Amino acid sequence: MAESLDLLPAARVDRYRVLKEQIQAVVAGEPSVVARFATAACMISHAFQPRFFWTGFYCVDPARPRELVVGPYQGTLGCLRIPFGRGVCGTAASEQRTIVVPDVDAFPGHISCDAASRSEVVVPVFHPDRTLAAVLDVDATEPDAFDAVDVAGLEAICACLLTTP
């Protein structure tokens, strides 16, 4: 599932639908959250290469519940810890909502883990009881790389990661 740079929106909608089904099938019955997140990060990254530069999860740290700690990811070195309310990931965690950033340099307080990142989308991942478990962070080397199709597709995937089918 490569060559996603030039996919039209309808083709990306289909790719996300199939990807969600594949992720659900692979993680079905797997009790480990780490395994579920690692699988999703890998499959999302590979489905949209080379468009997605960095794909991974920042998990709520149970020992420091107002802080995210890097979880499973695909890409270059990620930030190790991000406080709630700081940067795109910390803001998405604090506000518990998806954030799309067309130009990371224009986002106040953006944390640059890798200078190659030019745009970003961050999606919250909730436990079945609706408490925040993590955020999915996807970066691209191109500005304005994410749109409503990506948001809907990534939100649908995140909504199924911690639920049983």
N, C-alpha and C positions, 0 to 999 in steps of 0.2 A: 504493500500500500504506500508507495513513495510517490514522487512527482506531484506534490500538492501545491506548488507555488502558483500554478495557473488554473487551479480548479475553480470553476464557476460556482456560485452559491448553491445551486441545486445539487451539484456533485458533492459539495462538502456536506450538505445536509444528509445525503445518503451515506457518505463515509462516516459521519458521526453516528448515525443510526446503527450501522453495521458494527462499528467499533464498540459502541455501548453493549450490544448483544454479545460480542466476543468477550469483552471484559467480564460481563456478568457470568458467562459460561465458564470462564477460567477460574474465577474466584468463588464460584458457588460452593458452599460448604467449607470454605477456608476460614477458620476462626481468627487467624493472625491479621491484625490491622496492618502491620508492617508488610506482610506478604501481599495483601490486597493493594496497598499503596504502591509498592514496588512494581507489581504487575501492571497497574494502571499507568504509572509514569512511563514505563518501558513501551507499552502498547500505544499510548497517545503520542509519544515522541516519534516512534517509528512510523506511525500512520501519517504523520505530517512533516516528515523530513523532506527537504531541508528547511522548510518554513519555520518550524519551531526550533529555536536555538537552545533553550533550557526548559525542561519540563520536570516539575517535582512538587513535593509536598513539604510544607512547614507545619509541624504538629504542635498542638498546645502541649506545653510541658506540664505534666501533673504536679511536679514539685514547685513550679513557678507558673501558676495558671494565667498570668497576664503576659506570658512570653511564649513566642514560637521558637521551636528548635528544628533545625533542618532534618528532614526525613528522607525517604527514598527519592532519588532524582536521576535524571539523565542529562548530562551536559557538563560544562566546566564547573569549577569550584563554586559552591553556593555559600551564602552567608551562614554562619553557624547559629546565631540567635538573633531574633528580631522582637523588640518589645511591641506590645499592642499599641496602636496609634502611631507607629513610626514607619515611614515608607509605605509602599503600596500594600505589601503583605500585612503589615501591622495595622494599617487603616482598614483593610478588608476584614481582618479578624475583629477589630474593635467595633466596627459598624455592622458586622455580620452580613455583608452584601458583596456582590460581584463588582469589581472595579476594572474598567478598561482604560488603559493609558496609551493614547496614540503616540505621545512623545515623552519618554521618561525624563528628559531634561527639563520639561515644563511642569513636572509634578513636584510640588513643594515637599521637601524632605525626602526625596527619592534616595534609596540606598543602592549604590552601584556596587553589586557583587562582581560584575564583569562589564567593562566599558563597551563591549560589543553589543550589549542589549540596547535596543532603540525604542521598543514598544513592549507592552506587557498586559496580560489579563490575569486577574486573581479571583478565584472562585472559592467560597467557603464550603467546607465539608462538615456535615452535621451527623452526630450520633442519632439513633432512632428517637431518643428523647428530646431532640432538637438542641442539645448543647453542642457547642463548637468543638470539633475534633481536630481540624486542620484547615489549611487553605491550599488549594492547588495553584501553583504559580507557573505561568507559561510566558516565556520571553521570546522575542523575535529580533533579528538583526536589522529588519526593515522598519521604518516608522509606519504607524497606522496600519499594522498588520492584522488587527483583530476587529471583527464586526459582530453584528447580532447573530449571525449563523454560528460563529465560534462560541459566543456566550451561551446560546441555547444548547449547543452540543456538549460543551464542557459542564454546564450545570446539570444536564441530564445524566452524564456519567458520574459526576460527584454525588448526585442524589441517590444513586444505587450502590455506591461503594461500601456503605456500612449497613445496608439492609439485606435481608435474606430474600431471595427470589420466591 
